[in-house]
Amino acid sequence: MPAKPIAVMPDAGDRMPCRVTASPHPTLLSLTQLLDRCDLRTQRRSGPGGQHRNKTSSGAFLTDRETGLVGEATERRSQAQNRDVALQRLRYLLAIEIRTPSPLVEDGGAVDSLESEFRQRYTGHPFRLNESNPDKAALLALLLNDLWVAGGQPSLVAPAWSVSTSKLTNLLRSHPPALGRVNQFRVHHDRLPLH
C-alpha cells in the first residue's frame, strides 16, 4: 500500500491567482459599514394581479464600490426585505471572491486585529452555523484565505483553528460555492477535488 503523501504548504508564487485586498476582510464589517460602501439600485418588478397588475420597485441590487461585486434579490415583495437578502448574498459573494492575508504564511503581511479577534472566537468552535448567521460568511472567508495559501489542503488549515478536517470540510460543504472555490485551489495544485 503506497504511503499517504505529506501535505506541504505551496510557495507563494505557485498559488492560484485571486483578488487580494488588505485586512480586514469585508465580510467582517458590520452590516451598516458594508451598506455604507455599497450603491443601491432598485428595479421595477411586476406585482401580483394578472395583466393589469401593479408595478413595484422592489428588486434590490447592492454593488460594493471597492470590489464591484453585486448582491441582488428580486423575489420578495418588499424592497427592504430584498435589500437585506441582497446584502447577505453580497457577503457570501465577497467571502468566495476576495482574499486577505493569512497568518499561516510569513509573507501574508499584517493581519488586522478584527480578523485576529474573529479567529480567536472561532478557534476550537464546532463550525456548525446556519446560512442566516451573520458570522458564517466571515468564517468561510477566513478559512478560504487559509485554504488558498495552503493549496486547498484542509489538513494544513484545521490545526490552526483547532478543529478536525471533517468539521472544516463539513462547513465548506454547507455552502457549495465555498467548496467549489476550494476545489479550484486544489485543481490548480493538481490535487483531487473534495466531495
Salt bridges, closest charged atoms under 4 A:
ASP39 OD1 - ARG65 NH1 2.82
ASP64 OD1 - ARG37 NE 2.70
GLU66 OE1 - ARG37 NH1 3.43
GLU75 OE2 - ARG89 NH2 2.62
ASP84 OD1 - ARG83 NH2 3.22
GLU97 OE1 - ARG181 NH2 2.95
ASP107 OD1 - ARG15 NH2 3.29
GLU131 OE2 - LYS136 NZ 2.60
GLU131 OE1 - HIS175 ND1 3.22
ASP135 OD2 - ARG121 NH1 3.35
ASP146 OD2 - ARG119 NH1 2.84
